[in-house]
Amino acid sequence: MKNSIIILFLCITSLMFSQQKDSKVLEREARKYVREGNELYNQLKFEEAEIAYKKALDKNPNYAKASYNLGNAIYQKNQNKEAVFQYDLAEKIAPNKMSKAEIFHNEGNAFMKEKQYDKAVQAYKNSLRNNSKDDETRYNLALAQKLLKNQQNKDKKDDKKDKDQKDKEGGDKDKKEEKDKDQNKGKDKEDDKGDQKKDKDDQQNQDQKPRPNQLSPEQMKQLLEAMNNEDNKTQKKLNAQKARGQKIKQEKDW
């Protein structure tokens, strides 16, 4: 029984020692990759530096320096959104306030590049909460607040300009409709005046000129005489047809 306990103890001890040894090996390898990454970073080879830092994190995912440096390499490549994401990861494993202050400061810089001044202001404030003596962060915060105010004022002016433009377009439309309405009214009045004038002129013409069917007394006398003569002719023809018993074929004189 005692021998079994001793053997088990030795196995556990050996396993723990092996794990510690492997962990130290991984840490050494991780530090090696970070050093490589730093050299590449200083040579402005940010792509290669990013790869080296990622290898370091593969060996040790909780390696705060590797995580922070990776964020910086990504930031230098102007991949600001990706850099912010990496800074958030680095902040969670940062070992102390000074490290957090640096991370938030750089995160603010990334937001500034994206002109997300509201988020930059918040990031710089977080940095100062961790290191209130950083004058550079304080200056950046003041600048971000100023740019944010200018941005907000510009947005307000743009909104007001858009509103004024819409109001102007609506007013111009109303004025045009009112003008068209007035013109139509004026046209209707002119038409009415024209019609009234025409009716008046027609009435005057009718008063001044004889009507088409109006005959003079002399013409009336001649027409009556012609009608009497025609009636006499017609009556004579009818009397003759009755005598012969033939159908009368009436012929027109016109």
C-alpha positions in Angstrom: 0.0 0.0 0.0 2.8 2.4 0.9 4.7 1.5 -2.2 1.7 2.3 -4.3 1.3 5.7 -2.7 5.0 6.4 -3.2 4.8 5.4 -6.9 1.7 7.6 -7.4 3.4 10.5 -5.8 6.5 10.1 -7.9 4.4 10.0 -11.1 2.5 13.2 -10.2 5.7 14.9 -9.3 7.3 13.9 -12.5 4.3 15.0 -14.5 4.3 18.4 -12.8 8.0 18.9 -13.3 7.6 17.9 -17.0 4.8 20.4 -17.4 6.7 23.1 -15.8 9.7 22.3 -18.0 7.5 22.4 -21.1 5.9 25.7 -19.9 9.3 27.3 -19.5 10.4 26.0 -22.9 7.3 27.6 -24.4 7.9 30.9 -22.6 11.5 31.0 -23.8 10.3 30.3 -27.4 7.6 33.0 -27.0 10.2 35.5 -25.8 12.4 34.6 -28.7 9.6 35.4 -31.2 8.9 38.6 -29.4 12.5 39.7 -29.8 12.4 38.8 -33.4 9.2 40.7 -33.8 10.7 43.8 -32.1 13.7 43.7 -34.5 11.5 43.5 -37.5 9.2 46.2 -36.1 12.2 48.6 -35.6 13.1 47.9 -39.3 9.6 49.0 -40.2 8.8 45.4 -41.4 5.4 45.4 -39.8 4.0 42.5 -41.7 6.9 40.2 -40.7 6.7 41.6 -37.1 3.0 40.7 -36.9 3.8 37.1 -37.9 6.5 36.8 -35.2 4.2 38.2 -32.5 1.5 35.8 -33.5 4.0 32.9 -33.2 4.8 34.1 -29.7 1.1 34.1 -28.7 0.8 30.5 -30.1 3.5 29.5 -27.6 2.0 31.6 -24.8 -1.5 33.0 -25.3 -1.3 35.0 -22.1 1.9 36.8 -23.1 0.8 40.4 -22.5 3.8 42.0 -24.3 3.3 39.9 -27.4 -0.4 40.8 -27.5 0.3 44.5 -27.0 3.1 44.5 -29.6 0.9 42.7 -32.1 -1.7 45.5 -31.7 1.0 48.0 -32.5 2.2 46.2 -35.6 -1.3 46.0 -36.9 -1.8 49.7 -36.1 1.3 50.6 -38.1 -0.3 48.9 -41.1 -3.2 51.3 -40.8 -5.6 48.4 -40.0 -7.2 50.5 -37.3 -10.3 48.4 -36.6 -8.2 45.3 -36.3 -5.8 47.1 -34.1 -8.6 48.2 -31.7 -9.8 44.6 -31.5 -6.2 43.4 -30.6 -5.8 46.2 -28.0 -9.0 45.1 -26.3 -7.5 41.6 -26.0 -4.2 43.0 -24.7 -5.9 45.2 -22.1 -7.6 42.1 -20.6 -4.3 40.5 -19.8 -2.3 43.6 -19.1 -0.3 43.1 -15.9 -0.5 46.6 -14.4 -2.1 50.1 -14.8 0.9 51.5 -16.7 0.5 48.8 -19.4 -3.3 49.5 -19.5 -2.7 53.2 -19.9 -0.4 52.6 -22.9 -2.9 50.3 -24.5 -5.8 52.7 -24.1 -3.6 55.6 -25.4 -2.9 53.7 -28.6 -6.5 52.6 -28.9 -7.4 56.3 -28.8 -4.9 57.0 -31.6 -6.5 54.2 -33.7 -10.0 55.8 -33.2 -8.6 59.2 -34.2 -7.4 57.8 -37.5 -10.9 56.6 -38.1 -12.3 60.0 -37.1 -14.3 58.3 -34.4 -13.6 61.1 -32.0 -16.2 60.1 -29.5 -14.6 56.7 -29.0 -11.1 58.4 -29.0 -12.2 60.6 -26.2 -13.3 57.6 -24.1 -10.1 55.7 -24.8 -7.9 58.6 -23.7 -10.0 59.1 -20.6 -9.5 55.4 -19.8 -5.8 55.9 -20.3 -5.7 58.8 -17.9 -7.6 56.8 -15.3 -4.7 54.4 -15.3 -2.0 57.0 -15.5 -3.1 60.5 -14.7 0.3 62.0 -15.2 0.7 61.4 -18.9 0.7 64.8 -20.5 0.7 63.4 -24.1 -2.5 61.5 -23.4 -4.0 64.7 -21.8 -3.1 66.7 -24.9 -4.6 64.0 -27.2 -7.8 64.0 -25.1 -8.1 67.8 -25.5 -7.5 67.5 -29.3 -10.1 64.7 -29.6 -12.7 66.7 -27.6 -12.1 69.7 -29.9 -12.4 67.6 -33.1 -15.5 65.9 -31.7 -17.1 69.3 -31.0 -16.3 70.5 -34.5 -17.7 67.3 -36.0 -20.9 67.7 -34.0 -21.3 71.3 -35.0 -20.7 70.4 -38.7 -23.3 67.7 -38.4 -25.8 70.2 -37.0 -25.0 72.7 -39.7 -25.4 70.0 -42.4 -28.7 68.9 -40.9 -29.9 72.5 -40.8 -28.7 73.1 -44.3 -30.6 70.0 -45.5 -33.7 71.1 -43.6 -33.5 74.6 -45.0 -33.0 73.2 -48.5 -36.1 71.0 -48.2 -38.1 73.9 -46.8 -36.9 76.1 -49.6 -37.8 73.5 -52.2 -41.2 73.1 -50.6 -41.7 76.8 -50.5 -40.6 77.2 -54.1 -43.1 74.5 -55.0 -45.9 76.2 -53.1 -45.0 79.5 -54.7 -45.0 78.0 -58.2 -48.3 76.3 -57.6 -49.8 79.6 -56.3 -48.3 81.5 -59.2 -49.7 79.0 -61.7 -53.0 79.2 -59.9 -53.0 83.0 -60.1 -52.0 82.8 -63.8 -54.8 80.5 -64.5 -57.2 82.8 -62.7 -55.9 85.7 -64.7 -56.2 83.7 -67.9 -59.8 82.8 -66.9 -60.5 86.4 -66.3 -59.0 87.4 -69.6 -60.9 84.6 -71.3 -64.1 85.9 -69.7 -63.3 89.4 -70.7 -62.6 88.2 -74.2 -65.8 86.2 -74.3 -67.8 89.2 -73.0 -66.1 91.5 -75.5 -66.9 89.0 -78.3 -70.5 88.7 -77.2 -70.7 92.5 -77.0 -69.2 92.8 -80.5 -71.5 90.1 -81.9 -74.5 91.9 -80.3 -73.3 95.2 -81.9 -72.8 93.5 -85.2 -76.3 92.0 -85.0 -77.8 95.4 -84.2 -75.9 97.0 -87.0 -76.3 94.4 -89.7 -79.5 92.8 -91.0 -80.2 89.3 -90.0 -79.6 86.7 -92.7 -83.4 85.8 -93.0 -84.7 89.3 -92.6 -86.2 90.6 -95.9 -87.0 94.1 -97.0 -90.7 94.9 -97.7 -90.0 95.0 -101.4 -88.4 91.5 -101.2 -91.3 90.2 -99.2 -93.7 91.4 -101.9 -91.7 89.8 -104.6 -91.6 86.5 -102.7 -95.3 86.4 -102.1 -96.0 87.0 -105.7 -93.6 84.2 -106.7 -95.2 81.9 -104.2 -98.7 82.7 -105.6 -97.5 82.1 -109.1 -96.0 78.7 -108.0 -99.1 77.7 -106.2 -101.1 78.4 -109.3 -98.8 76.3 -111.5 -98.9 73.4 -109.0 -102.7 73.5 -108.8 -103.0 73.4 -112.6 -100.7 70.4 -112.7 -102.7 68.6 -110.0 -105.9 69.2 -111.8 -104.5 67.9 -115.1 -103.1 64.7 -113.4 -106.4 64.0 -111.8 -108.0 64.2 -115.2 -105.5 61.7 -116.7 -105.2 59.6 -113.6 -101.4 59.5 -113.8 -99.0 59.9 -111.0 -97.4 63.2 -110.8 -93.6 63.2 -110.9 -92.7 66.3 -109.0 -89.6 68.0 -110.3 -87.7 70.5 -108.3 -87.1 73.9 -109.7 -83.7 74.1 -107.9 
